[in-house]
Amino acid sequence: ARISELQAEVERLQAELGQDEDAEKIVHNHIKLLHQYNEAKDAAQVHSHRTGQPFGSLSIDVLTFNTCLQLANLRETTVRQIHKDLELPIGD
């Protein structure tokens, strides 16, 4: 009885997800995005700590640039590469 219930639930969830969707691919992409978010947040907090500016007081543009700069320093790469890695627009 329990096995039948679980099989029915799997079928229901698969139908909800979509037959052509790969759950593992979705989870992998979600984890990748979480890692990117956490790296950016960590870099922003490092910047906030180093500058003494409260995290919430930074403008989005300043926060984005400084976060990318800090992340680039941590990864020993360029801000341009961070923008590419995080799929952010690259300005001139």
C-alpha positions as CSV (number, residue, x, y, z in Angstrom):
1,A,0.0,0.0,0.0
2,R,2.8,2.4,0.9
3,I,4.7,1.7,-2.2
4,S,1.6,2.4,-4.3
5,E,1.1,5.7,-2.6
6,L,4.7,6.7,-3.2
7,Q,4.6,5.6,-6.8
8,A,1.4,7.7,-7.3
9,E,3.1,10.7,-5.6
10,V,6.2,10.3,-7.9
11,E,3.9,10.2,-10.9
12,R,1.9,13.3,-9.7
13,L,5.1,15.3,-9.1
14,Q,6.6,14.2,-12.4
15,A,3.4,15.4,-14.1
16,E,3.6,18.7,-12.2
17,L,7.3,19.1,-13.1
18,G,6.7,18.2,-16.8
19,Q,7.6,14.9,-18.5
20,D,10.5,16.5,-20.5
21,E,12.1,18.2,-17.5
22,D,15.2,16.7,-15.9
23,A,14.9,17.1,-12.2
24,E,18.7,16.5,-11.6
25,K,19.5,19.3,-14.1
26,I,17.1,21.6,-12.4
27,V,18.6,20.9,-9.0
28,H,22.2,21.2,-10.3
29,N,21.3,24.6,-11.8
30,H,19.6,25.7,-8.6
31,I,22.7,24.7,-6.6
32,K,24.9,26.6,-9.0
33,L,22.8,29.7,-8.6
34,L,22.9,29.4,-4.8
35,H,26.7,29.2,-4.9
36,Q,26.9,32.3,-7.1
37,Y,24.5,34.2,-4.8
38,N,26.4,33.2,-1.7
39,E,29.8,34.2,-3.2
40,A,28.4,37.6,-4.2
41,K,26.8,38.1,-0.7
42,D,30.0,37.1,1.1
43,A,32.0,39.5,-1.0
44,A,29.5,42.3,-0.3
45,Q,29.7,41.6,3.4
46,V,33.5,41.6,3.2
47,H,33.3,45.0,1.4
48,S,30.8,46.3,4.0
49,H,33.1,45.2,6.8
50,R,36.2,46.7,5.3
51,T,34.6,50.1,4.5
52,G,32.6,50.4,7.6
53,Q,29.4,51.0,5.5
54,P,26.3,49.2,6.7
55,F,25.4,46.5,4.2
56,G,21.9,47.9,3.7
57,S,23.1,51.4,3.0
58,L,25.0,50.6,-0.2
59,S,23.4,51.5,-3.5
60,I,22.9,48.7,-6.0
61,D,25.5,50.0,-8.5
62,V,28.1,50.6,-5.8
63,L,27.3,47.3,-4.2
64,T,27.5,45.4,-7.5
65,F,30.7,47.0,-8.5
66,N,32.4,46.6,-5.1
67,T,31.0,43.1,-4.7
68,C,32.5,42.1,-8.0
69,L,35.8,43.8,-7.2
70,Q,36.0,42.0,-3.8
71,L,35.0,38.7,-5.4
72,A,37.6,39.2,-8.2
73,N,40.3,39.9,-5.5
74,L,39.2,36.8,-3.6
75,R,39.4,34.7,-6.8
76,E,42.5,36.4,-8.0
77,T,40.8,37.3,-11.3
78,T,39.3,40.4,-13.0
79,V,36.0,42.2,-12.5
80,R,35.3,41.5,-16.2
81,Q,35.7,37.8,-15.6
82,I,33.4,37.9,-12.5
83,H,30.8,39.7,-14.6
84,K,31.1,36.9,-17.2
85,D,31.0,34.1,-14.6
86,L,27.8,35.6,-13.0
87,E,26.3,36.5,-16.3
88,L,26.1,40.2,-15.4
89,P,26.2,43.0,-18.0
90,I,29.7,44.2,-18.9
91,G,29.9,48.0,-19.2
92,D,32.7,49.9,-20.9
